[in-house]
């Protein structure tokens, strides 16, 4: 595959894209593009449909970019669709090493942390759930029971979180 610079006006967002980008996510992508530029190409098919990188494309467009780096895939039909899903799903299945992430973010100033997609509040939340270091004794975890709740939107999530914490429940907010 060869990197090409193409006019953004020639590209088409995947009409069947299954990934949605809320305002917070778009802001993070834009900050990353502004600070670091485009460090990986988006993937397009033979008809210039974006198969991977729709969020990057939308953020670049919002920033006024006229050209963007792409690679062309030869995948078509169901293979192209499955690849588009896999591109998002494989990243979603990865887990953060929270302690290493906190250490890495701790070495960045606020602007670089924001360009990496983390606000001060995000970093505070990470620190709340930090585990002891490897050389600290680890006490057995207390027995706990967890439930995952899918919320309608960010406001619904916030309301539920506040209600449950007011009731004395220990809550973690996970955004997938």
C-alpha positions, -999 to +999 in steps of 0.1 A: +000+000+000+012+034-008+004+067+010-013+093-012-025+128-004-060+133-018-084+162-019-109+158+009-137+169-014-131+137-034-138+114-004-170+100+009-178+091+045-189+055+048-227+057+047-228+025+067-202+035+093-212+019+126-190+042+148-203+074+162-182+103+174-196+126+200-184+161+207-158+150+233-144+125+209-143+149+180-126+176+202-100+150+211-093+140+175-091+177+165-067+185+193-045+155+183-045+166+146-037+202+155-008+192+178+007+162+160-007+164+124-019+133+107+003+105+118-016+076+102-035+075+070-072+069+066-082+039+046-104+043+015-117+018-011-117+020-049-147+043-049-131+067-024-154+056+004-137+059+038-134+024+054-113+034+084-108+070+097-142+086+093-137+105+126-102+117+115-117+128+082-146+147+099-122+164+124-098+174+096-127+188+076-138+208+107-102+222+109-104+234+073-080+208+058-083+204+020-061+173+016-055+142+037-032+112+037-049+079+026-041+044+017-063+024-007-076-010+002-085-036-024-112-050-001-147-048-015-182-058-004-186-078+028-148-079+034-146-040+033-175-038+058-160-064+081-126-046+080-143-013+089-159-030+119-127-048+129-107-016+127-129-001+155-136-032+175-100-043+179-090-010+194-121-012+217-111-046+230-077-034+242-073-025+278-053+003+294-025-003+319-039+023+342-008+027+364+015+030+333-010+054+317-011+076+348+027+077+349+029+086+312+003+113+315+020+126+347+050+135+326+030+156+301+018+192+306-019+199+304-018+208+267+000+176+257-023+155+278-053+172+262-038+165+227-036+129+238-073+130+246-072+133+284-085+162+304-075+170+340-107+154+352-100+122+332-066+120+348-081+125+383-106+097+377-078+074+365-058+081+397-089+072+418-087+037+404-049+033+405-036+000+418-007-004+442+027-007+425+042-042+420+064-040+451+036-029+474+017-057+491-017-062+476-046-070+499-073-093+487-101-076+469-134-074+488-162-094+473-181-071+450-210-073+425-211-051+394-237-042+369-232-024+336-259+000+325-263+014+290-274+051+291-292+070+265-267+098+264-241+116+284-267+136+304-285+103+313-251+088+324-243+119+345-278+118+362-275+081+370-240+085+383-250+114+406-281+096+419-262+064+427-232+081+444-257+102+464-272+069+476-237+058+487-230+034+458-194+032+446-195+039+408-171+039+379-180+056+346-169+037+316-173+051+281-171+026+253 
